[in-house]
Amino acid sequence: MKFLAGIDEAGLGPILGPLVVGGVAMLGPEGTDPWRVLNRHVARRSHKQGKVRVADSKLVHAGPHGRQRLEETALVFWAAQRGELPPTLAVWLQQLGADVAHLQRCPWYEDLALPLPLHADADWLQLQAELVARALRKADVALLDIAVRPVDVEEWNDLIADTDNKSRAHFRAYAEVLGRLLDRLPASTPPEPQGHVVADRCGGRMHYAEDLRRLRPGATVETLCERPPESSYRLRSATSDVTVTFAEGGEARAFPTALASCFAKYLRELMVEAMNRWFCARVPGLLPTAGYYTDGHRFLGDLEPYLQQSGLPRGRLVRVR
């Protein structure tokens, strides 16, 4: 059996809303392609009626039905692993292990009772989840773990203050999810090559060996390659042997990376939705935002009188980088 895992993020560029890192770990027979195993229920290159799409979240989220399709992908696979859909955003965050009390120091996250699903049909999602789970079992493929880690604005600003570097701040959250996925590696003695983790590259960064040594101090880290398209490393310990690759376009290379991208994007969309609802309920005529630079500044400009009046701390709302 081989281990295959993937990591991706959503929300590195915006000035508002969280950064979210997603990770997915799977285990199955060597040579198994999850896209092929699930081809009756999952589409890869384009949306197809009656299927969920697993691809780069930017592609899944595109178009007038993008929010629904992204939700379908995330919640079908969540229910395929967990057996049921989360009823609200608050419950899902708790299931993910997020520190909800910490998030709720931001007033716009005080009420996280967004009902799920927001856009898709719950009965259809549950049926598709059962079909996906059945297809995975038939192929002897296990969905070992789904890790989704939100980093809210204040935590992000603290990471920037601590590292004085956006790339290093980003990798702190990446490393947390990577470590959790590596913990799911089956132990073997003596260790044999067990599989592959494909992480979407962190911006233009090329060198990760020292970070991996800090993450896994008991492992030997061998640099296999470091070049613009990808950087690849072999991590060996007394009980495990795995390759970790940071690659441009990792979502196109590995199913778990594409699925992780969809989970990260979906949670970010939900948290931005909660933020928009809170502010729009208090500022008449305020238009919602996705939080990216130009429209984020429009949103902040429209909010300015309310922010001054309320005294809300800007460091919890606006990123320093």
C-alpha positions as CSV (number, residue, x, y, z in Angstrom):
1,M,0.0,0.0,0.0
2,K,1.2,3.5,-0.9
3,F,0.7,6.8,0.9
4,L,-0.3,9.8,-1.2
5,A,-1.0,13.2,0.3
6,G,-1.4,16.8,-0.9
7,I,-1.3,20.3,0.5
8,D,-2.5,23.6,-0.9
9,E,-3.6,27.0,0.4
10,A,-6.2,29.6,-0.4
11,G,-6.1,33.3,0.4
12,L,-2.4,34.2,0.4
13,G,-2.9,37.3,-1.7
14,P,-6.0,39.1,-0.2
15,I,-5.8,41.9,2.4
16,L,-9.0,40.7,4.2
17,G,-10.1,37.3,5.4
18,P,-8.1,34.3,6.5
19,L,-5.3,32.3,4.9
20,V,-6.5,28.7,4.9
21,V,-4.2,25.7,4.3
22,G,-5.8,22.3,3.3
23,G,-4.3,18.9,3.4
24,V,-5.6,15.4,2.3
25,A,-3.9,12.0,2.9
26,M,-4.9,8.8,1.2
27,L,-3.6,5.2,1.2
28,G,-4.1,2.7,-1.6
29,P,-2.5,0.0,-3.8
30,E,0.6,1.2,-5.6
31,G,-0.2,2.8,-8.9
32,T,-3.7,3.7,-8.0
33,D,-5.0,6.9,-9.6
34,P,-7.9,8.3,-7.5
35,W,-9.3,10.2,-10.5
36,R,-9.6,6.9,-12.4
37,V,-11.0,5.0,-9.4
38,L,-13.7,7.6,-9.0
39,N,-14.3,8.5,-12.6
40,R,-18.0,7.5,-12.4
41,H,-18.6,10.2,-9.7
42,V,-15.7,12.7,-10.1
43,A,-14.7,14.9,-13.0
44,R,-11.2,16.3,-13.4
45,R,-11.0,18.6,-16.5
46,S,-14.5,20.1,-16.6
47,H,-17.7,20.1,-14.7
48,K,-20.0,17.3,-15.7
49,Q,-23.6,16.8,-14.7
50,G,-24.1,14.5,-11.8
51,K,-20.4,14.5,-10.8
52,V,-18.3,16.6,-8.4
53,R,-15.1,18.1,-9.8
54,V,-11.7,17.7,-8.2
55,A,-9.2,20.1,-9.6
56,D,-7.5,23.4,-8.8
57,S,-10.1,25.3,-6.7
58,K,-9.8,28.3,-9.0
59,L,-11.2,26.2,-11.8
60,V,-13.9,24.5,-9.6
61,H,-15.0,27.9,-8.2
62,A,-15.2,29.7,-11.6
63,G,-18.4,30.7,-13.3
64,P,-21.9,31.5,-12.1
65,H,-22.3,28.1,-10.3
66,G,-18.8,28.1,-8.8
67,R,-19.8,28.4,-5.2
68,Q,-22.2,25.5,-5.4
69,R,-19.6,23.3,-7.2
70,L,-16.9,24.1,-4.7
71,E,-19.3,23.3,-1.9
72,E,-20.3,20.0,-3.6
73,T,-16.7,18.9,-3.9
74,A,-15.7,19.7,-0.3
75,L,-18.8,18.4,1.4
76,V,-19.1,15.2,-0.6
77,F,-15.6,14.1,0.3
78,W,-16.1,15.3,3.9
79,A,-19.2,13.2,4.3
80,A,-17.5,10.3,2.4
81,Q,-14.9,10.2,5.2
82,R,-17.0,11.2,8.2
83,G,-20.3,9.7,7.2
84,E,-22.4,12.9,7.6
85,L,-22.5,16.5,6.6
86,P,-21.7,19.2,9.1
87,P,-24.8,21.2,10.0
88,T,-23.2,24.6,10.4
89,L,-19.9,26.4,9.9
90,A,-19.3,26.4,13.7
91,V,-19.7,22.6,13.9
92,W,-17.4,22.1,10.9
93,L,-14.7,24.3,12.4
94,Q,-15.0,22.3,15.7
95,Q,-14.7,19.0,13.7
96,L,-11.6,20.4,12.0
97,G,-10.0,21.1,15.4
98,A,-10.0,24.9,14.9
99,D,-9.8,27.1,18.0
100,V,-13.3,28.5,17.6
101,A,-13.1,30.6,20.8
102,H,-9.9,32.2,19.5
103,L,-11.6,33.0,16.2
104,Q,-14.5,34.6,18.0
105,R,-12.4,37.4,19.5
106,C,-13.2,38.9,16.1
107,P,-16.9,40.0,16.4
108,W,-17.6,39.0,12.8
109,Y,-16.9,35.4,13.8
110,E,-19.0,35.5,17.0
111,D,-21.9,34.0,15.2
112,L,-20.7,31.1,13.0
113,A,-24.1,29.5,12.7
114,L,-24.1,29.6,8.8
115,P,-26.2,26.5,7.8
116,L,-24.5,24.0,5.6
117,P,-24.8,23.4,2.8
118,L,-25.3,27.0,1.7
119,H,-25.8,26.4,-2.0
120,A,-26.0,22.7,-2.7
121,D,-28.7,20.1,-2.1
122,A,-28.0,18.2,1.1
123,D,-29.7,15.0,0.0
124,W,-27.7,14.9,-3.3
125,L,-24.5,15.5,-1.3
126,Q,-25.2,12.7,1.0
127,L,-26.0,10.3,-1.8
128,Q,-22.8,11.3,-3.7
129,A,-20.8,10.9,-0.6
130,E,-22.0,7.3,-0.2
131,L,-21.2,6.5,-3.8
132,V,-17.7,8.0,-3.5
133,A,-17.1,6.1,-0.2
134,R,-18.3,2.8,-1.8
135,A,-16.0,3.3,-4.9
136,L,-13.0,4.0,-2.6
137,R,-13.7,0.9,-0.6
138,K,-14.0,-1.2,-3.7
139,A,-10.6,0.0,-4.9
140,D,-9.1,-0.6,-1.4
141,V,-8.4,3.2,-1.1
142,A,-8.6,4.9,2.3
143,L,-9.2,8.6,2.8
144,L,-7.0,8.8,5.9
145,D,-7.2,12.5,6.8
146,I,-8.6,15.8,5.8
147,A,-6.8,18.7,7.5
148,V,-8.0,22.3,7.0
149,R,-6.2,25.0,9.0
150,P,-7.6,28.6,9.1
151,V,-5.1,31.4,9.9
152,D,-7.1,34.5,10.7
153,V,-5.9,38.1,10.0
154,E,-4.6,38.8,13.5
155,E,-2.7,35.5,13.7
156,W,-1.3,36.2,10.2
157,N,-0.1,39.6,11.3
158,D,1.6,38.1,14.4
159,L,3.4,35.6,12.1
160,I,4.6,38.5,9.9
161,A,5.8,40.3,13.0
162,D,7.6,37.2,14.2
163,T,9.3,36.3,10.9
164,D,9.4,39.6,9.1
165,N,8.9,37.5,5.9
166,K,5.7,36.6,4.1
167,S,7.2,33.3,2.8
168,R,8.3,32.1,6.2
169,A,5.0,33.1,7.8
170,H,3.2,31.2,5.1
171,F,5.3,28.1,5.7
172,R,4.5,28.1,9.4
173,A,0.9,27.2,8.6
174,Y,2.0,24.9,5.8
175,A,4.3,23.0,8.1
176,E,1.6,22.5,10.6
177,V,-0.6,20.7,8.1
178,L,2.3,18.8,6.5
179,G,3.3,17.5,10.0
180,R,-0.2,16.3,10.6
181,L,-0.3,14.4,7.3
182,L,3.2,12.9,7.9
183,D,1.9,11.6,11.2
184,R,-0.6,9.4,9.2
185,L,2.3,7.5,7.5
186,P,2.0,3.8,8.3
187,A,5.0,2.6,10.3
188,S,7.3,0.0,8.7
189,T,10.4,-1.6,10.1
190,P,12.7,-1.5,8.3
191,P,11.3,1.5,6.5
192,E,10.5,1.1,2.8
193,P,9.6,3.9,0.3
194,Q,6.0,4.5,1.3
195,G,4.7,7.2,-0.9
196,H,4.6,10.9,-1.9
197,V,3.4,14.2,-0.5
198,V,2.8,16.8,-3.2
199,A,2.5,20.4,-1.9
200,D,1.7,23.3,-4.1
201,R,4.8,25.5,-4.1
202,C,4.8,28.4,-1.6
203,G,5.1,31.3,-4.0
204,G,8.5,31.4,-5.7
205,R,10.3,29.7,-2.9
206,M,12.7,26.9,-4.0
207,H,14.6,25.7,-0.8
208,Y,12.8,23.7,1.9
209,A,15.4,21.3,3.3
210,E,16.1,23.2,6.5
211,D,12.4,23.7,7.2
212,L,11.8,20.0,6.8
213,R,14.7,19.2,9.2
214,R,13.1,21.5,11.8
215,L,9.7,19.9,11.2
216,R,11.1,16.3,11.4
217,P,14.3,16.6,13.6
218,G,14.5,12.8,13.9
219,A,14.5,12.2,10.1
220,T,17.2,12.3,7.5
221,V,16.4,14.9,4.8
222,E,17.9,14.3,1.4
223,T,17.5,16.9,-1.3
224,L,16.5,15.2,-4.6
225,C,16.1,18.3,-6.7
226,E,15.6,22.0,-6.3
227,R,14.7,23.8,-9.6
228,P,12.1,26.4,-10.6
229,P,9.2,23.9,-11.4
230,E,9.7,21.8,-8.3
231,S,11.8,21.0,-5.2
232,S,11.8,17.4,-4.0
233,Y,13.1,15.8,-0.8
234,R,13.3,12.3,0.7
235,L,12.5,12.1,4.5
236,R,13.7,8.9,6.2
237,S,13.3,7.9,9.8
238,A,13.5,4.7,11.8
239,T,9.9,3.8,10.7
240,S,9.1,5.9,7.6
241,D,10.4,6.8,4.2
242,V,8.5,9.3,2.1
243,T,9.1,11.9,-0.7
244,V,7.9,15.4,-0.3
245,T,7.6,17.6,-3.4
246,F,6.8,21.3,-3.6
247,A,5.7,21.9,-7.1
248,E,4.2,24.6,-9.3
249,G,0.7,23.5,-10.3
250,G,0.6,20.7,-7.7
251,E,-3.2,20.5,-8.1
252,A,-2.8,19.2,-11.6
253,R,-0.3,16.5,-10.6
254,A,-1.9,14.8,-7.6
255,F,-5.5,14.2,-6.6
256,P,-5.1,14.9,-2.9
257,T,-3.5,18.2,-3.7
258,A,-6.4,19.2,-5.9
259,L,-8.9,18.1,-3.2
260,A,-6.9,20.0,-0.5
261,S,-7.1,23.1,-2.7
262,C,-10.9,22.8,-2.8
263,F,-11.2,22.3,1.0
264,A,-9.0,25.4,1.7
265,K,-10.9,27.6,-0.8
266,Y,-14.3,26.4,0.6
267,L,-13.5,27.2,4.2
268,R,-12.1,30.6,3.2
269,E,-15.2,31.4,1.3
270,L,-17.4,30.5,4.3
271,M,-15.4,32.7,6.7
272,V,-15.4,35.6,4.2
273,E,-19.2,35.1,3.9
274,A,-19.5,35.3,7.7
275,M,-17.4,38.5,7.7
276,N,-19.5,40.1,4.9
277,R,-22.8,39.2,6.6
278,W,-21.7,40.8,9.9
279,F,-20.5,44.1,8.4
280,C,-23.4,44.4,5.8
281,A,-25.9,44.0,8.6
282,R,-24.4,47.0,10.3
283,V,-23.6,49.3,7.4
284,P,-26.6,50.0,5.1
285,G,-25.8,49.7,1.4
286,L,-22.4,48.1,2.0
287,L,-21.4,45.7,-0.8
288,P,-19.7,42.4,0.1
289,T,-16.1,41.7,-0.9
290,A,-13.8,38.8,-1.6
291,G,-11.0,40.6,0.2
292,Y,-8.5,41.1,-2.7
293,Y,-6.5,44.2,-2.9
294,T,-8.5,46.6,-5.0
295,D,-12.0,45.6,-3.9
296,G,-10.7,45.1,-0.3
297,H,-9.7,48.7,-0.2
298,R,-13.1,49.8,-1.6
299,F,-14.7,47.8,1.2
300,L,-12.5,49.4,3.8
301,G,-13.2,52.9,2.4
302,D,-16.9,52.2,2.6
303,L,-16.5,50.9,6.2
304,E,-14.3,53.8,7.4
305,P,-17.0,55.8,9.3
306,Y,-18.2,52.6,11.0
307,L,-14.7,51.5,11.9
308,Q,-13.9,54.9,13.5
309,Q,-17.2,54.9,15.4
310,S,-16.9,51.3,16.6
311,G,-13.2,51.3,17.5
312,L,-12.7,47.8,16.0
313,P,-9.0,46.9,16.0
314,R,-7.7,47.1,12.4
315,G,-5.1,44.4,13.1
316,R,-7.9,41.8,13.4
317,L,-9.4,42.9,10.0
318,V,-6.6,44.1,7.7
319,R,-3.4,42.3,6.9
320,V,-0.1,44.1,7.2
321,R,1.2,42.2,4.1
